[in-house]
Amino acid sequence: MKLRSAFGSNDISLVLISTDDPRESGRVRRFLKEFGGGHPSLIIDNPSAHFIDTLDTAWSGAIPASFFFDSRGRLLEWWEGETNFVRYKAVIDQHLHRAR
């Protein structure tokens, strides 16, 4: 949510995807309701190889993972593992700067 405040809704779109265990869907829905901030959100139970390959064939499917696409839907960058606001902001700044 800090990212939306830092960049504004015109500069970036954030899509939240949960691949948590289906037995946790209630917890996930509560989290999205509280923190989702109106962002498009998906809950995918047991993501298939097709779903994983749709994002990137090199992705193992490990979570958390972050993917950055340009306005034409081209994958710019991605990584697995936890991160923080500073890293997200730096990556987004870099890609927005290149796009201008």
N, C-alpha and C positions, 0 to 999 in steps of 0.2 A: 504494500500500500504506500510505502514511502516512495517507491519509484514513480507511482502515478503523480504524487505531489511534486516530486523533483522535476519531472519532465512535462507533465500535463497530458491530458488524454488525447491531444492532437498529435503528439510526437510518437507515442508508443501504444501498443495494445498488449494487454497481458491476458493470457489464457491459462487457467489453472487446471491441471489434470491430476486426478488422484488414481493411483493403481493399488491402493491399499486393499487388504484382504476384504472380501465382500461382507464378512461378519462385522466389519468396522464401519459400514456405510452410514449408520446413524451418527457416529462420532464425526465422520468426514462431513456429512451434511450440516451438522451443528457448527463445525469450524468454518465452512464456506459461508453459512448464513451470518456468522459473527464477523469474519475477516475478509470475505470475498469481495466486498466493496463494489458489487455490481459487475465484476469481471465475468466473462463467459467461463463456465466451469464444466468439466466433464468428470464423470466417475466411470472408470473402466475396470471391470472385474476381470481378473486373470488376463492381462494383455497378451495377445497372440504374437507370434513371430511377425505376422503381417503388420500389426500395429507398430511394433518396434522398428521394423524395416522402413515403414512409412516415414518415420522421423529421421533415421539414419541407419544404414546397414551395419555400420561399425559399432553402434550402440549395443551393449550387452543386455540392456533392459534393466540394469541396476538403477535404483532410486536412492536418493533424489537425483534428478538430472535436470539440466536447464538447456533450452534450445532457443536460438535467436534467428529469426527469419526477417528478411527485408520485406518491403511493401509488395513485392511481386511473389512472395512465397518461397524465395530461395533461402536455403539454410546458410547462415553466415558463420555460425560458431555454436559449439555445444560442449558440455562437460558433464561428467558424473560427479556426485559428491556434494556435500554441503558447502555453502559459501556465505557471503555476507553482503550487505547493502553496498559497501565500498566497491567490491568487485563487480557487482551487477551494474552500478552506476558507471564505472570506468569502461566496461565493455559497451554499454549502450551509448555513452558519449562518443566513443571511438567510432562506432558504426554510424551514428547520426552525422558525425563530422565528415565521414567518407561519402555519405549520401548527398551532402549539400554541395 
